[in-house]
Amino acid sequence: MADRYLHLTGTAPGRFLTRRLGLPQPAPLRRWTLETPRLEGPLLHLTAGASAVTGVAEVLSRSGLPVVGDTDRPAAIVLDATGVTTAAGLGDVHAALHPVVRSLAPGGRIVVLGTVPSPDDHHQAAAQQALEGFVRSLGKETGRGSTVQLVRIPVGGAAQAAESTLRFLLSPRSAYVSGQVIELTTATATPGPAADPAAPLTGRTALVTGAARGIGAAVASVLARDGARVIVLDVPGAREELERTADRLGATALPLDITAPDAADRIAAAVPDGLGVLVHNAGITRDRRLANMPADRWASVIEVNLDSVLRTTDELLEAGVITRGGRIVATASIAGIAGNTGQTNYAASKAGIIGLVRSLGPRAAADHGVTVNAVAPGFIETKMTAAVPLFIREAGRRMNSLSQGGLPVDVAEAVAWFAQPDSTAVNGQVLRVCGQSLLGA
């Protein structure tokens, strides 16, 4: 559905009116296209104190942006704050960014590199945790469609672990991701094969559930764009839409109720050579306040959104259907983080997905060579949100740092980043794709 307010603020009279009334002034977001595959302008590389990781400059040189030490109009700024270990050292963060933050180009990116707070050094832990509050606040200040993130690299690690993450965050693919903290691991999952940057999923089979329409169809489209052989799965009742999606993408349609007892067996039969990427996107809502919610509305949401995900994931992992170096990406929601009136069932199911990812991620990597992550969408422009009453819909659009709703492709780009072979160090993470919604953390 078109965002008429966003269009209005793009006109001179609209800018004047909204400025006088003190209303939000969202900037159009620049997303990835073949014509605009990267940000326009240089990357400013700064350091707060001495770096505690190796290879940052080398990794940034492969970001696709020219790296400079000084510029009047950077498209992106990367601040290496991995060496900040004291409260006094936070002054170096201010000293580095204070002179340049206003010069960031519209739609620009700021990424702060930090390390994991230490359980054995409370001074280091305090300084590094302080970066989280700093980044989340800066993300709410920058405006003009710009975003700010914190990437934590393991202490003593190398910046190479962050390469796929930095490529994603420093590109138009991350347009609706802001104020997020990504904590990298000392990779134990099996690294994927060397990938073509233009088609990193070539040679991999990806299955997307709930893929007939909306976010699921967008995810399937982006994975196909990145070279994957895609299987789209949805309930038999959505067969017609599912087949249209499959035909458009050159994918294979698999009409199947994911809650069926034999769902994992039928998925396995559809991928005799194994599955490289499994995306759990299928989900339903049955909203009602708890006092008015009958047991069947509760049970159906838990079964589709959570229990079927747990069951099929366990069975596919144990059977070896998901190959070593594989990727599992589930769909949570900011409702599972912040809660939502009338959605106790939905919020419970999506919070359960977060618990699944955090618990299974390390074990799946160690036992099966597979990573497990999740996206947590906020207000995304779909047919479902278009049916929301006007004033509630407008509140959902504006209550974030970018003052607008996201698009299904924004979620899809995050899933594709998780799915990449060189995202091995990204595991057990829940990435909010919500424009830094004011709801939740």
C-alpha positions in Angstrom: 0.0 0.0 0.0 1.4 3.4 -0.9 2.6 5.7 1.9 0.9 8.9 0.9 2.4 10.8 3.9 5.9 9.8 2.7 5.1 11.1 -0.7 3.7 14.4 0.8 6.9 15.1 2.7 8.9 14.7 -0.5 7.2 17.8 -1.9 8.2 21.4 -1.0 4.7 22.3 0.4 4.7 19.0 2.4 8.1 19.7 3.9 7.0 23.2 4.9 3.7 22.1 6.4 5.1 19.1 8.4 8.1 21.2 9.6 5.7 23.9 10.9 3.5 21.4 12.6 6.5 19.4 14.1 5.5 16.2 12.3 7.9 13.4 11.3 9.8 14.0 8.0 10.8 10.6 6.7 13.4 10.4 4.0 12.9 8.0 1.1 15.1 5.0 1.7 17.6 3.9 -1.0 17.3 0.1 -1.4 19.5 -2.2 -3.5 18.8 -2.4 -7.2 21.0 -3.5 -10.2 21.4 0.2 -10.9 22.3 1.2 -7.3 24.1 -1.8 -5.8 26.1 0.3 -3.3 26.2 3.6 -1.5 27.5 6.6 -3.3 30.5 8.1 -1.7 33.6 7.2 0.4 33.8 5.3 3.6 35.5 7.2 6.5 37.5 4.8 8.7 38.1 6.1 12.2 39.6 4.6 15.4 38.9 5.4 19.0 42.2 4.6 20.8 44.1 1.5 19.7 42.3 -1.3 17.8 42.0 -4.6 19.6 41.3 -6.7 16.4 43.4 -7.2 13.3 42.6 -6.7 9.7 40.0 -4.0 9.9 41.5 -1.8 7.1 41.8 -4.9 4.8 38.2 -5.9 5.3 36.9 -2.4 4.7 38.9 -2.2 1.5 36.7 -5.1 0.2 33.4 -3.3 1.2 32.9 -1.9 -2.3 33.4 1.7 -1.1 36.6 3.8 -1.4 38.1 4.0 2.1 39.5 7.4 3.3 40.8 8.9 6.5 39.3 12.3 5.9 36.3 13.5 3.8 33.7 16.2 3.8 30.8 14.0 2.8 31.1 10.3 3.7 28.5 7.8 2.6 29.5 5.6 5.6 31.6 5.9 8.7 33.2 2.9 10.5 34.5 3.6 14.0 36.8 1.0 15.4 36.1 1.2 19.2 37.3 -2.4 20.0 40.2 -0.9 22.1 37.9 1.1 24.4 38.3 -0.6 27.8 37.6 2.2 30.3 35.0 4.9 30.9 37.6 7.5 30.1 38.2 5.8 26.8 34.6 6.6 25.8 35.9 10.1 25.3 37.7 8.9 22.2 34.4 7.8 20.7 33.0 11.3 21.2 36.2 12.9 19.9 36.1 10.7 16.7 32.5 11.1 15.8 31.5 14.5 17.1 33.3 16.5 14.3 32.0 14.3 11.4 28.5 13.0 12.3 26.8 16.0 10.7 28.6 15.5 7.5 27.2 12.0 6.9 25.4 11.9 3.5 21.6 11.3 3.5 20.9 7.6 3.7 24.4 7.1 5.1 25.7 4.4 7.4 27.5 4.5 10.7 28.9 1.2 12.1 30.7 1.1 15.4 33.0 -1.9 15.9 33.2 -3.2 19.5 34.1 -6.3 21.4 32.1 -8.7 23.6 31.8 -7.3 27.2 34.1 -9.4 29.4 32.7 -11.3 32.4 36.1 -11.0 34.1 36.8 -7.2 33.6 34.0 -5.0 34.7 35.7 -1.9 33.5 36.0 -3.3 29.9 32.5 -4.6 30.2 31.1 -1.3 31.2 32.9 0.6 28.5 31.8 -1.9 25.8 28.2 -2.1 27.0 28.2 1.7 26.9 28.6 1.5 23.2 25.2 -0.1 22.9 23.4 2.8 24.5 25.5 5.2 22.4 24.6 3.5 19.1 20.9 3.1 19.9 20.7 6.8 20.8 22.7 8.0 17.8 20.4 5.9 15.5 17.5 8.1 16.8 19.4 11.3 16.1 20.9 11.0 12.7 17.8 11.3 10.6 17.7 11.7 6.7 17.4 7.9 6.3 20.7 7.1 7.9 21.3 4.1 10.1 23.7 3.2 13.0 24.7 -0.2 14.2 27.1 -1.9 16.7 29.1 -5.0 15.6 30.8 -6.9 18.3 33.9 -8.9 17.3 35.2 -11.6 19.8 38.1 -10.4 21.9 41.3 -11.3 20.2 39.5 -12.1 17.0 40.1 -10.9 13.5 38.0 -8.4 11.5 37.5 -11.1 8.8 34.7 -12.6 10.9 32.8 -9.4 10.3 33.3 -9.2 6.5 29.8 -10.4 5.4 28.2 -8.4 8.2 30.0 -5.2 7.1 29.1 -5.7 3.5 25.5 -6.0 4.4 25.4 -3.0 6.8 27.4 -0.8 4.5 25.1 -1.3 1.6 21.6 -0.4 0.5 20.5 -3.9 1.5 20.2 -2.8 5.1 18.0 0.3 4.5 15.5 -0.6 7.2 17.9 -1.9 9.9 19.0 0.5 12.5 20.0 0.7 16.1 21.0 -3.0 16.1 23.7 -4.9 18.0 25.2 -7.9 16.1 27.5 -10.1 18.2 29.7 -12.3 16.1 31.0 -15.7 17.3 34.3 -17.6 17.2 33.0 -19.6 14.2 32.4 -23.3 14.9 30.0 -23.8 12.0 31.3 -25.2 8.8 32.4 -22.4 6.4 30.7 -22.4 3.1 32.5 -22.7 -0.2 34.1 -19.6 -1.8 31.2 -17.6 -3.2 30.6 -15.3 -6.2 29.7 -12.0 -4.6 27.1 -11.4 -7.2 25.5 -14.8 -6.7 26.7 -16.0 -3.3 24.0 -18.8 -3.0 24.9 -20.5 -6.3 24.8 -24.3 -5.9 22.6 -24.1 -2.8 19.0 -25.3 -2.4 16.8 -23.0 -0.3 13.3 -23.8 1.1 11.1 -21.0 2.2 7.8 -21.7 4.1 4.8 -19.4 3.9 6.1 -18.3 0.5 3.0 -17.8 -1.5 2.8 -14.1 -0.9 4.1 -11.2 1.2 7.4 -11.5 3.1 7.8 -15.2 2.2 7.6 -14.5 -1.5 10.0 -11.6 -1.2 12.5 -13.8 0.6 12.2 -16.5 -2.1 12.8 -13.8 -4.8 15.9 -12.4 -3.1 17.4 -15.9 -2.5 16.7 -16.8 -6.2 18.4 -13.5 -7.2 21.4 -14.5 -5.2 21.7 -17.8 -7.1 19.9 -20.3 -5.0 17.6 -23.1 -6.3 14.4 -22.2 -4.4 11.6 -24.3 -3.2 8.5 -22.4 -2.1 6.2 -24.0 0.4 2.7 -23.0 1.6 -0.5 -24.6 2.6 -2.5 -26.4 -0.1 -5.2 -23.8 0.1 -2.7 -21.2 -1.3 -1.6 -23.5 -4.2 -2.6 -21.1 -7.0 -0.7 -18.1 -5.5 2.2 -20.5 -4.6 2.5 -21.7 -8.2 2.4 -18.2 -9.5 5.3 -17.3 -7.2 7.2 -20.4 -8.3 6.7 -19.7 -12.0 7.8 -16.1 -11.6 11.0 -17.2 -9.9 11.8 -20.4 -11.7 11.3 -22.1 -8.4 9.6 -25.3 -7.3 6.2 -25.2 -5.6 5.6 -27.5 -2.6 2.0 -27.3 -1.4 2.2 -28.6 2.2 0.8 -27.8 5.6 3.9 -27.3 7.7 2.0 -28.6 10.8 1.5 -32.0 9.2 3.1 -34.9 11.1 5.0 -36.0 8.0 6.1 -32.4 6.9 9.8 -33.0 7.6 9.7 -36.3 5.6 8.0 -34.7 2.6 10.5 -31.8 2.7 13.4 -34.3 2.8 11.9 -36.1 -0.2 11.8 -32.8 -2.1 15.5 -32.2 -1.6 17.3 -35.5 -2.2 20.7 -33.7 -2.4 20.1 -31.9 0.9 19.1 -28.4 1.9 21.5 -25.5 2.2 19.1 -22.9 3.5 15.9 -23.4 5.5 13.7 -20.3 6.1 10.9 -20.6 8.5 8.5 -17.8 7.5 5.1 -19.4 7.8 3.0 -17.8 10.4 -0.6 -16.9 11.4 -2.4 -14.5 13.7 -5.5 -15.1 15.7 -5.7 -11.9 17.7 -7.9 -11.4 20.7 -7.3 -10.3 24.3 -6.5 -13.3 26.6 -9.8 -12.9 28.5 -11.7 -13.4 25.2 -9.4 -15.9 23.6 -10.7 -19.5 23.3 -8.2 -22.4 23.5 -8.3 -23.2 19.8 -7.2 -19.7 18.8 -4.3 -20.0 21.2 -3.3 -23.5 20.1 -3.4 -22.8 16.4 -1.0 -19.9 16.6 1.5 -21.8 18.8 1.3 -24.8 16.6 2.0 -23.0 13.3 4.4 -20.3 14.5 6.4 -22.2 17.0 5.8 -26.0 17.5 6.0 -26.8 13.8 9.3 -24.9 13.5 10.8 -26.8 16.5 9.6 -30.1 15.2 10.7 -29.8 11.6 14.0 -28.2 12.5 14.8 -31.0 14.9 13.9 -33.7 12.4 15.7 -32.2 9.4 18.9 -31.6 11.5 18.9 -35.1 12.9 18.3 -36.7 9.5 21.2 -34.7 8.0 18.9 -33.1 5.4 20.3 -29.7 6.2 23.9 -30.0 5.0 27.0 -29.0 6.8 27.6 -25.3 6.2 23.8 -24.9 6.0 21.8 -22.0 7.3 18.5 -21.9 9.3 16.7 -18.6 9.4 13.5 -18.2 11.4 11.0 -15.4 11.6 10.4 -13.8 15.0 8.7 -10.4 15.5 9.1 -7.2 17.5 5.8 -8.4 19.1 7.9 -11.2 20.7 10.3 -8.6 22.1 7.9 -5.8 23.2 4.5 -7.6 23.4 1.3 -6.3 21.8 -2.2 -5.9 23.1 -4.5 -8.7 21.8 -1.5 -10.8 20.7 -0.6 -12.9 23.7 -0.6 -16.0 21.6 1.4 -14.5 18.7 3.9 -12.7 21.0 4.5 -15.9 22.9 5.1 -17.9 19.7 7.6 -15.3 18.4 9.4 -14.9 21.7 9.7 -18.7 21.6 11.5 -18.4 18.2 14.0 -16.1 19.9 14.6 -18.8 22.6 15.0 -21.4 19.9 17.6 -19.4 18.0 19.7 -18.5 21.1 19.7 -22.1 22.4 20.0 -24.1 19.2 22.5 -21.8 17.4 25.7 -22.8 19.3 24.7 -26.5 19.4 23.7 -26.7 15.8 27.0 -25.2 14.8 29.0 -27.6 17.0 27.1 -30.7 16.1 25.9 -30.1 12.5 28.0 -27.3 11.1 24.8 -25.2 10.7 24.0 -21.7 11.9 20.6 -20.6 13.3 19.5 -17.0 13.3 16.2 -15.0 13.1 14.8 -11.8 11.7 12.3 -9.9 13.8 10.2 -7.6 11.5 8.5 -4.5 12.7 5.9 -2.7 10.7 6.2 -4.0 7.1 4.0 -2.9 4.3 1.9 -6.0 3.3 -1.7 -6.8 2.6 -2.1 -7.6 6.3 -0.9 -4.2 7.5 -2.9 -2.5 4.8 -6.0 -3.9 6.5 -5.1 -2.3 9.8 -7.3 0.8 10.8 -5.9 4.0 9.5 -4.7 5.7 12.7 -3.1 2.5 14.1 -1.5 1.9 10.7 0.0 5.4 10.7 1.3 5.0 14.2 3.0 1.8 13.3 4.6 3.5 10.3 5.9 6.6 12.2 7.0 5.1 15.5 10.5 4.3 14.5 13.7 6.2 13.8 13.1 6.2 10.0 9.4 7.4 10.4 8.1 4.9 7.8 7.1 1.3 7.3 9.5 -1.2 5.9 9.0 -3.3 2.7 9.0 -7.1 2.5 12.3 -6.9 0.6 13.9 -5.4 3.7 13.3 -8.6 5.6 14.4 -10.6 2.6 17.7 -8.9 2.4 18.4 -9.7 6.0 17.5 -13.3 5.5 19.8 -13.5 2.4 22.7 -12.1 4.5 22.2 -14.7 7.2 22.1 -17.3 4.4 25.4 -16.4 2.8 28.2 -19.0 3.0 30.6 -16.5 4.5 28.2 -15.5 7.4 29.6 -18.4 9.4 30.4 -16.1 12.4 26.9 -14.8 12.5 25.0 -17.4 14.7 22.4 -17.2 17.4 21.4 -13.7 16.4 18.0 -12.0 16.3 18.1 -9.0 13.9 15.2 -6.5 14.2 14.2 -5.2 10.7 12.0 -2.4 12.1 13.7 0.9 11.3 14.6 1.0 15.0 11.0 0.8 16.3 10.3 2.7 19.5 8.7 -0.5 20.8 11.1 -2.8 22.7 14.9 -2.6 22.8 
